[in-house]
Amino acid sequence: MSQCQILVLDEADKLLSMDYQQPLDKIISFLPSDRQILLYSATFPVAIRGFMVNTVTDTLIVYLYLMPAILNCYGFL
């Protein structure tokens, strides 16, 4: 684990719930301090914000928004 440079958390809102917080903290403690953590989530609850403040440095947040016209074009509306 000390060689792991990137940790990817898909469905981060679920993985950062209280059920997973302790095991996740343990895993992160084994990673090098200069690791990269990628969080993917359709929602951005308070749990993710708290995790970012306490664990992640040099944060970049990307919000994706699909305009109704694009969704309609692909038959989603």
N, CA, C and O atoms as CSV, one atom per row, in Angstrom:
chain,resi,resn,atom,element,x,y,z
A,1,MET,N,N,0.825,-1.201,0.000
A,1,MET,CA,C,0.000,0.000,0.000
A,1,MET,C,C,0.868,1.263,0.000
A,1,MET,O,O,0.425,2.312,-0.469
A,2,SER,N,N,2.059,1.178,0.504
A,2,SER,CA,C,2.906,2.374,0.575
A,2,SER,C,C,3.331,2.869,-0.802
A,2,SER,O,O,3.804,3.998,-0.929
A,3,GLN,N,N,3.171,2.048,-1.830
A,3,GLN,CA,C,3.505,2.434,-3.199
A,3,GLN,C,C,2.301,2.951,-3.979
A,3,GLN,O,O,2.453,3.437,-5.100
A,4,CYS,N,N,1.121,2.852,-3.403
A,4,CYS,CA,C,-0.115,3.260,-4.080
A,4,CYS,C,C,-0.176,4.785,-4.165
A,4,CYS,O,O,-0.158,5.473,-3.145
A,5,GLN,N,N,-0.249,5.294,-5.368
A,5,GLN,CA,C,-0.266,6.741,-5.566
A,5,GLN,C,C,-1.661,7.309,-5.784
A,5,GLN,O,O,-1.879,8.505,-5.594
A,6,ILE,N,N,-2.617,6.454,-6.184
A,6,ILE,CA,C,-3.961,6.933,-6.496
A,6,ILE,C,C,-4.997,6.036,-5.831
A,6,ILE,O,O,-4.952,4.813,-5.959
A,7,LEU,N,N,-5.927,6.660,-5.123
A,7,LEU,CA,C,-7.073,5.963,-4.534
A,7,LEU,C,C,-8.323,6.513,-5.205
A,7,LEU,O,O,-8.564,7.720,-5.180
A,8,VAL,N,N,-9.116,5.634,-5.802
A,8,VAL,CA,C,-10.336,6.038,-6.495
A,8,VAL,C,C,-11.539,5.573,-5.693
A,8,VAL,O,O,-11.664,4.389,-5.382
A,9,LEU,N,N,-12.422,6.502,-5.359
A,9,LEU,CA,C,-13.647,6.178,-4.634
A,9,LEU,C,C,-14.838,6.506,-5.524
A,9,LEU,O,O,-15.227,7.665,-5.662
A,10,ASP,N,N,-15.409,5.468,-6.124
A,10,ASP,CA,C,-16.627,5.644,-6.915
A,10,ASP,C,C,-17.806,5.526,-5.964
A,10,ASP,O,O,-17.742,4.779,-4.987
A,11,GLU,N,N,-18.862,6.242,-6.233
A,11,GLU,CA,C,-19.999,6.313,-5.304
A,11,GLU,C,C,-19.496,6.793,-3.934
A,11,GLU,O,O,-19.830,6.224,-2.894
A,12,ALA,N,N,-18.690,7.846,-3.967
A,12,ALA,CA,C,-18.035,8.345,-2.754
A,12,ALA,C,C,-19.027,8.713,-1.663
A,12,ALA,O,O,-18.718,8.586,-0.478
A,13,ASP,N,N,-20.215,9.167,-2.046
A,13,ASP,CA,C,-21.202,9.513,-1.020
A,13,ASP,C,C,-21.575,8.296,-0.179
A,13,ASP,O,O,-21.851,8.436,1.012
A,14,LYS,N,N,-21.588,7.117,-0.772
A,14,LYS,CA,C,-21.890,5.880,-0.024
A,14,LYS,C,C,-20.673,5.422,0.792
A,14,LYS,O,O,-20.802,5.027,1.950
A,15,LEU,N,N,-19.497,5.482,0.166
A,15,LEU,CA,C,-18.282,5.018,0.838
A,15,LEU,C,C,-17.867,5.907,2.001
A,15,LEU,O,O,-17.131,5.462,2.882
A,16,LEU,N,N,-18.323,7.148,2.020
A,16,LEU,CA,C,-17.978,8.047,3.110
A,16,LEU,C,C,-19.044,8.095,4.195
A,16,LEU,O,O,-19.005,8.953,5.077
A,17,SER,N,N,-19.989,7.174,4.124
A,17,SER,CA,C,-20.990,7.082,5.187
A,17,SER,C,C,-20.329,6.511,6.442
A,17,SER,O,O,-19.208,6.005,6.383
A,18,MET,N,N,-21.012,6.592,7.551
A,18,MET,CA,C,-20.463,6.120,8.826
A,18,MET,C,C,-20.102,4.631,8.779
A,18,MET,O,O,-19.186,4.198,9.478
A,19,ASP,N,N,-20.812,3.844,7.962
A,19,ASP,CA,C,-20.535,2.409,7.868
A,19,ASP,C,C,-19.133,2.112,7.352
A,19,ASP,O,O,-18.521,1.119,7.744
A,20,TYR,N,N,-18.635,2.954,6.491
A,20,TYR,CA,C,-17.340,2.707,5.850
A,20,TYR,C,C,-16.233,3.629,6.330
A,20,TYR,O,O,-15.077,3.442,5.949
A,21,GLN,N,N,-16.550,4.611,7.149
A,21,GLN,CA,C,-15.573,5.631,7.514
A,21,GLN,C,C,-14.332,5.056,8.205
A,21,GLN,O,O,-13.209,5.405,7.840
A,22,GLN,N,N,-14.517,4.196,9.178
A,22,GLN,CA,C,-13.358,3.650,9.908
A,22,GLN,C,C,-12.455,2.794,9.008
A,22,GLN,O,O,-11.240,2.989,9.023
A,23,PRO,N,N,-13.007,1.849,8.222
A,23,PRO,CA,C,-12.117,1.087,7.328
A,23,PRO,C,C,-11.419,1.969,6.289
A,23,PRO,O,O,-10.257,1.740,5.951
A,24,LEU,N,N,-12.132,2.973,5.789
A,24,LEU,CA,C,-11.535,3.861,4.799
A,24,LEU,C,C,-10.396,4.683,5.412
A,24,LEU,O,O,-9.349,4.857,4.788
A,25,ASP,N,N,-10.597,5.181,6.615
A,25,ASP,CA,C,-9.527,5.912,7.312
A,25,ASP,C,C,-8.304,5.020,7.501
A,25,ASP,O,O,-7.173,5.485,7.361
A,26,LYS,N,N,-8.515,3.760,7.815
A,26,LYS,CA,C,-7.410,2.809,8.010
A,26,LYS,C,C,-6.647,2.607,6.703
A,26,LYS,O,O,-5.416,2.626,6.687
A,27,ILE,N,N,-7.381,2.414,5.611
A,27,ILE,CA,C,-6.739,2.238,4.307
A,27,ILE,C,C,-5.911,3.467,3.952
A,27,ILE,O,O,-4.763,3.343,3.527
A,28,ILE,N,N,-6.485,4.641,4.124
A,28,ILE,CA,C,-5.777,5.884,3.782
A,28,ILE,C,C,-4.529,6.069,4.639
A,28,ILE,O,O,-3.545,6.649,4.179
A,29,SER,N,N,-4.556,5.589,5.869
A,29,SER,CA,C,-3.384,5.731,6.744
A,29,SER,C,C,-2.169,4.962,6.213
A,29,SER,O,O,-1.035,5.287,6.567
A,30,PHE,N,N,-2.388,3.958,5.380
A,30,PHE,CA,C,-1.290,3.185,4.802
A,30,PHE,C,C,-0.744,3.785,3.505
A,30,PHE,O,O,0.301,3.355,3.015
A,31,LEU,N,N,-1.436,4.762,2.957
A,31,LEU,CA,C,-1.014,5.364,1.696
A,31,LEU,C,C,0.025,6.442,1.943
A,31,LEU,O,O,0.068,7.022,3.028
A,32,PRO,N,N,0.867,6.721,0.949
A,32,PRO,CA,C,1.845,7.802,1.111
A,32,PRO,C,C,1.144,9.157,1.223
A,32,PRO,O,O,0.021,9.323,0.746
A,33,SER,N,N,1.799,10.104,1.843
A,33,SER,CA,C,1.178,11.418,2.068
A,33,SER,C,C,0.953,12.190,0.770
A,33,SER,O,O,0.099,13.075,0.721
A,34,ASP,N,N,1.707,11.868,-0.281
A,34,ASP,CA,C,1.549,12.583,-1.556
A,34,ASP,C,C,0.630,11.843,-2.529
A,34,ASP,O,O,0.727,12.023,-3.743
A,35,ARG,N,N,-0.261,11.009,-1.989
A,35,ARG,CA,C,-1.186,10.250,-2.845
A,35,ARG,C,C,-2.239,11.170,-3.445
A,35,ARG,O,O,-2.446,12.296,-2.993
A,36,GLN,N,N,-2.894,10.658,-4.473
A,36,GLN,CA,C,-3.999,11.370,-5.099
A,36,GLN,C,C,-5.272,10.591,-4.790
A,36,GLN,O,O,-5.306,9.368,-4.925
A,37,ILE,N,N,-6.325,11.306,-4.372
A,37,ILE,CA,C,-7.609,10.663,-4.085
A,37,ILE,C,C,-8.640,11.244,-5.043
A,37,ILE,O,O,-8.858,12.455,-5.084
A,38,LEU,N,N,-9.274,10.357,-5.816
A,38,LEU,CA,C,-10.304,10.763,-6.757
A,38,LEU,C,C,-11.653,10.333,-6.205
A,38,LEU,O,O,-11.859,9.156,-5.906
A,39,LEU,N,N,-12.569,11.279,-6.069
A,39,LEU,CA,C,-13.917,11.005,-5.551
A,39,LEU,C,C,-14.923,11.207,-6.668
A,39,LEU,O,O,-14.957,12.258,-7.308
A,40,TYR,N,N,-15.744,10.188,-6.896
A,40,TYR,CA,C,-16.809,10.288,-7.894
A,40,TYR,C,C,-18.139,10.087,-7.198
A,40,TYR,O,O,-18.320,9.131,-6.444
A,41,SER,N,N,-19.066,10.992,-7.454
A,41,SER,CA,C,-20.370,10.903,-6.815
A,41,SER,C,C,-21.384,11.719,-7.610
A,41,SER,O,O,-21.072,12.803,-8.103
A,42,ALA,N,N,-22.596,11.192,-7.730
A,42,ALA,CA,C,-23.667,11.936,-8.393
A,42,ALA,C,C,-24.191,13.039,-7.486
A,42,ALA,O,O,-24.738,14.033,-7.964
A,43,THR,N,N,-24.026,12.869,-6.189
A,43,THR,CA,C,-24.436,13.878,-5.217
A,43,THR,C,C,-23.210,14.334,-4.442
A,43,THR,O,O,-22.164,13.686,-4.485
A,44,PHE,N,N,-23.339,15.431,-3.745
A,44,PHE,CA,C,-22.201,16.000,-3.014
A,44,PHE,C,C,-22.636,16.350,-1.595
A,44,PHE,O,O,-22.744,17.527,-1.249
A,45,PRO,N,N,-22.891,15.320,-0.764
A,45,PRO,CA,C,-23.392,15.570,0.592
A,45,PRO,C,C,-22.311,16.106,1.530
A,45,PRO,O,O,-21.134,16.189,1.178
A,46,VAL,N,N,-22.742,16.456,2.704
A,46,VAL,CA,C,-21.849,17.006,3.731
A,46,VAL,C,C,-20.701,16.043,4.043
A,46,VAL,O,O,-19.589,16.491,4.322
A,47,ALA,N,N,-20.944,14.744,4.001
A,47,ALA,CA,C,-19.893,13.757,4.303
A,47,ALA,C,C,-18.696,13.914,3.374
A,47,ALA,O,O,-17.551,13.777,3.805
A,48,ILE,N,N,-18.953,14.198,2.114
A,48,ILE,CA,C,-17.852,14.366,1.164
A,48,ILE,C,C,-17.102,15.652,1.456
A,48,ILE,O,O,-15.872,15.674,1.412
A,49,ARG,N,N,-17.821,16.721,1.754
A,49,ARG,CA,C,-17.154,17.992,2.078
A,49,ARG,C,C,-16.258,17.838,3.304
A,49,ARG,O,O,-15.124,18.315,3.312
A,50,GLY,N,N,-16.769,17.169,4.342
A,50,GLY,CA,C,-15.976,16.949,5.549
A,50,GLY,C,C,-14.739,16.126,5.278
A,50,GLY,O,O,-13.663,16.424,5.796
A,51,PHE,N,N,-14.882,15.094,4.471
A,51,PHE,CA,C,-13.750,14.245,4.101
A,51,PHE,C,C,-12.697,15.057,3.356
A,51,PHE,O,O,-11.502,14.923,3.618
A,52,MET,N,N,-13.138,15.890,2.439
A,52,MET,CA,C,-12.204,16.696,1.664
A,52,MET,C,C,-11.435,17.668,2.545
A,52,MET,O,O,-10.229,17.842,2.370
A,53,VAL,N,N,-12.109,18.293,3.477
A,53,VAL,CA,C,-11.453,19.250,4.367
A,53,VAL,C,C,-10.384,18.556,5.209
A,53,VAL,O,O,-9.309,19.113,5.430
A,54,ASN,N,N,-10.676,17.341,5.680
A,54,ASN,CA,C,-9.768,16.645,6.585
A,54,ASN,C,C,-8.716,15.793,5.894
A,54,ASN,O,O,-7.706,15.461,6.516
A,55,THR,N,N,-8.911,15.423,4.627
A,55,THR,CA,C,-8.057,14.419,3.999
A,55,THR,C,C,-7.419,14.859,2.692
A,55,THR,O,O,-6.295,14.456,2.391
A,56,VAL,N,N,-8.101,15.665,1.921
A,56,VAL,CA,C,-7.658,15.977,0.567
A,56,VAL,C,C,-7.035,17.369,0.519
A,56,VAL,O,O,-7.549,18.312,1.121
A,57,THR,N,N,-5.920,17.485,-0.206
A,57,THR,CA,C,-5.290,18.791,-0.420
A,57,THR,C,C,-5.362,19.137,-1.899
A,57,THR,O,O,-5.548,18.250,-2.732
A,58,ASP,N,N,-5.219,20.393,-2.229
A,58,ASP,CA,C,-5.267,20.861,-3.620
A,58,ASP,C,C,-6.506,20.329,-4.337
A,58,ASP,O,O,-6.406,19.674,-5.374
A,59,THR,N,N,-7.661,20.620,-3.770
A,59,THR,CA,C,-8.927,20.092,-4.259
A,59,THR,C,C,-9.347,20.742,-5.571
A,59,THR,O,O,-9.227,21.954,-5.750
A,60,LEU,N,N,-9.839,19.914,-6.480
A,60,LEU,CA,C,-10.453,20.379,-7.716
A,60,LEU,C,C,-11.823,19.722,-7.800
A,60,LEU,O,O,-11.930,18.497,-7.760
A,61,ILE,N,N,-12.860,20.523,-7.915
A,61,ILE,CA,C,-14.226,20.008,-7.989
A,61,ILE,C,C,-14.760,20.273,-9.381
A,61,ILE,O,O,-14.684,21.397,-9.878
A,62,VAL,N,N,-15.302,19.236,-10.015
A,62,VAL,CA,C,-15.878,19.351,-11.346
A,62,VAL,C,C,-17.356,18.998,-11.250
A,62,VAL,O,O,-17.717,17.899,-10.829
A,63,TYR,N,N,-18.199,19.933,-11.640
A,63,TYR,CA,C,-19.642,19.698,-11.680
A,63,TYR,C,C,-20.053,19.504,-13.128
A,63,TYR,O,O,-19.677,20.289,-13.999
A,64,LEU,N,N,-20.814,18.471,-13.379
A,64,LEU,CA,C,-21.328,18.237,-14.723
A,64,LEU,C,C,-22.820,18.502,-14.726
A,64,LEU,O,O,-23.547,18.064,-13.834
A,65,TYR,N,N,-23.257,19.214,-15.725
A,65,TYR,CA,C,-24.666,19.521,-15.854
A,65,TYR,C,C,-25.058,19.301,-17.305
A,65,TYR,O,O,-24.467,19.891,-18.209
A,66,LEU,N,N,-26.043,18.463,-17.524
A,66,LEU,CA,C,-26.527,18.232,-18.876
A,66,LEU,C,C,-27.759,19.091,-19.129
A,66,LEU,O,O,-28.750,18.998,-18.404
A,67,MET,N,N,-27.690,19.906,-20.137
A,67,MET,CA,C,-28.812,20.777,-20.471
A,67,MET,C,C,-29.982,19.935,-20.982
A,67,MET,O,O,-29.776,18.902,-21.619
A,68,PRO,N,N,-31.194,20.375,-20.703
A,68,PRO,CA,C,-32.367,19.632,-21.169
A,68,PRO,C,C,-32.355,19.350,-22.665
A,68,PRO,O,O,-32.824,18.293,-23.087
A,69,ALA,N,N,-31.833,20.261,-23.478
A,69,ALA,CA,C,-31.799,20.047,-24.931
A,69,ALA,C,C,-30.940,18.835,-25.286
A,69,ALA,O,O,-31.284,18.067,-26.184
A,70,ILE,N,N,-29.833,18.667,-24.586
A,70,ILE,CA,C,-28.957,17.522,-24.839
A,70,ILE,C,C,-29.635,16.232,-24.393
A,70,ILE,O,O,-29.584,15.224,-25.099
A,71,LEU,N,N,-30.262,16.261,-23.234
A,71,LEU,CA,C,-30.960,15.074,-22.739
A,71,LEU,C,C,-32.092,14.683,-23.688
A,71,LEU,O,O,-32.314,13.495,-23.923
A,72,ASN,N,N,-32.803,15.655,-24.232
A,72,ASN,CA,C,-33.891,15.410,-25.163
A,72,ASN,C,C,-33.365,14.792,-26.459
A,72,ASN,O,O,-33.992,13.897,-27.025
A,73,CYS,N,N,-32.233,15.265,-26.915
A,73,CYS,CA,C,-31.611,14.768,-28.138
A,73,CYS,C,C,-31.330,13.266,-28.036
A,73,CYS,O,O,-31.465,12.541,-29.022
A,74,TYR,N,N,-30.947,12.809,-26.866
A,74,TYR,CA,C,-30.630,11.393,-26.656
A,74,TYR,C,C,-31.818,10.586,-26.138
A,74,TYR,O,O,-31.677,9.411,-25.798
A,75,GLY,N,N,-32.972,11.213,-26.081
A,75,GLY,CA,C,-34.192,10.508,-25.696
A,75,GLY,C,C,-34.390,10.323,-24.212
A,75,GLY,O,O,-35.184,9.477,-23.802
A,76,PHE,N,N,-33.687,11.095,-23.383
A,76,PHE,CA,C,-33.829,10.977,-21.926
A,76,PHE,C,C,-34.961,11.832,-21.373
A,76,PHE,O,O,-35.319,11.688,-20.204
A,77,LEU,N,N,-35.530,12.711,-22.178
A,77,LEU,CA,C,-36.651,13.550,-21.716
A,77,LEU,C,C,-37.901,13.205,-22.487
A,77,LEU,O,O,-38.955,13.796,-22.251
